[in-house]
Amino acid sequence: MPVVPRESRWLNPTQVALLDGVFVAVTKVGDWWGDTIYLDVASSPQGPWTTYATRVIRPECDDCNTYFASIVPYGRRAHSFVVGLSGNTWEGDDLAHYTPRFLRVPSPPTIGADDADGV
């Protein structure tokens, strides 16, 4: 049985981490073809999951894509954490356009008031 929200998420690669006692998921909906990252939170791994933020992602160039959003366990700060995201051209063989990116995203409202460590 699916445990991560699926509404309007036809391709739904999800990464989950336990942060300060709650489960946080990052999903790049549509993976290579999508343009939105969903941030979800739950008190247990089986949910229920609630979306607390989204972020639209733009590729580096017109012939580029982005894919594989994942939670980076380093660089956490109060009220935020880091998501890694890969990018490349549709052919995938242009190393000049292979661009790993790191985005600072908001922690869910239940996390982070005391967490001032990180980058």
C-alpha positions as CSV (number, residue, x, y, z in Angstrom):
1,M,0.0,0.0,0.0
2,P,1.4,3.4,-0.9
3,V,2.2,5.6,2.1
4,V,3.5,8.8,0.4
5,P,0.8,11.1,-1.2
6,R,0.2,10.2,-4.8
7,E,-2.4,12.8,-5.9
8,S,-1.2,14.3,-9.3
9,R,2.1,12.5,-8.8
10,W,2.4,10.1,-11.7
11,L,6.1,9.5,-11.2
12,N,6.9,9.8,-7.5
13,P,10.6,9.1,-6.5
14,T,10.7,9.9,-2.8
15,Q,13.5,10.1,-0.3
16,V,12.7,9.9,3.4
17,A,14.7,10.9,6.5
18,L,14.1,11.0,10.2
19,L,14.8,14.6,11.4
20,D,14.3,15.6,15.0
21,G,11.8,12.8,15.6
22,V,9.6,13.3,12.6
23,F,9.8,11.8,9.2
24,V,10.4,14.2,6.3
25,A,10.1,13.2,2.6
26,V,11.3,15.0,-0.5
27,T,9.7,14.1,-3.8
28,K,10.7,15.4,-7.3
29,V,7.3,14.8,-8.9
30,G,7.7,13.6,-12.5
31,D,11.4,13.2,-11.8
32,W,13.2,14.1,-15.1
33,W,10.0,15.6,-16.5
34,G,8.7,17.4,-13.5
35,D,9.5,20.8,-12.2
36,T,8.3,20.7,-8.6
37,I,9.7,19.3,-5.3
38,Y,7.2,18.4,-2.6
39,L,8.2,18.4,1.0
40,D,6.0,16.1,3.2
41,V,6.0,15.3,6.9
42,A,4.7,12.5,9.1
43,S,5.0,11.3,12.7
44,S,5.5,7.7,11.5
45,P,7.0,6.2,8.4
46,Q,3.6,4.8,7.3
47,G,2.0,8.3,7.5
48,P,-0.3,9.9,7.2
49,W,1.9,12.3,5.2
50,T,1.1,16.0,4.8
51,T,2.6,18.3,2.3
52,Y,4.0,21.4,4.0
53,A,5.9,23.1,1.2
54,T,6.6,22.9,-2.5
55,R,9.4,24.4,-4.6
56,V,9.4,24.9,-8.4
57,I,12.8,24.0,-9.9
58,R,14.1,25.4,-13.2
59,P,16.7,23.4,-15.2
60,E,20.0,25.0,-16.1
61,C,19.2,25.2,-19.9
62,D,16.4,24.7,-22.4
63,D,17.7,21.2,-23.2
64,C,18.4,20.2,-19.6
65,N,16.4,18.4,-16.9
66,T,16.6,17.9,-13.2
67,Y,16.1,14.7,-11.3
68,F,16.8,12.6,-8.1
69,A,16.0,15.0,-5.3
70,S,17.4,13.7,-2.0
71,I,17.7,14.9,1.6
72,V,21.3,15.7,2.5
73,P,22.0,14.9,6.1
74,Y,24.6,17.7,6.5
75,G,24.2,21.5,6.6
76,R,21.1,21.6,8.7
77,R,20.2,24.9,10.3
78,A,17.4,26.1,12.4
79,H,14.2,26.0,10.3
80,S,15.9,24.5,7.2
81,F,17.8,21.6,5.7
82,V,19.5,20.8,2.4
83,V,18.1,18.9,-0.7
84,G,20.5,17.7,-3.4
85,L,19.3,17.6,-7.0
86,S,21.0,16.4,-10.2
87,G,20.7,18.0,-13.6
88,N,21.9,17.2,-17.1
89,T,20.9,17.4,-20.8
90,W,18.3,15.0,-22.1
91,E,21.1,13.0,-23.9
92,G,22.9,12.7,-20.6
93,D,26.4,12.7,-22.2
94,D,27.2,16.4,-21.9
95,L,29.3,16.6,-18.8
96,A,29.5,20.4,-19.0
97,H,25.8,20.4,-18.1
98,Y,25.9,17.7,-15.4
99,T,25.1,20.0,-12.5
100,P,24.5,18.7,-9.0
101,R,22.7,21.4,-7.0
102,F,22.0,22.0,-3.4
103,L,19.0,23.8,-2.2
104,R,18.1,25.1,1.2
105,V,14.5,24.2,2.0
106,P,12.3,24.9,5.0
107,S,12.0,22.4,7.8
108,P,8.4,21.4,8.7
109,P,6.9,23.6,11.4
110,T,7.5,20.9,14.0
111,I,11.3,20.8,13.5
112,G,14.2,23.0,14.1
113,A,13.7,25.7,16.6
114,D,16.7,24.7,18.6
115,D,18.9,23.2,15.7
116,A,21.4,26.0,15.0
117,D,24.2,23.6,13.9
118,G,25.2,23.2,10.3
119,V,26.7,25.0,7.5
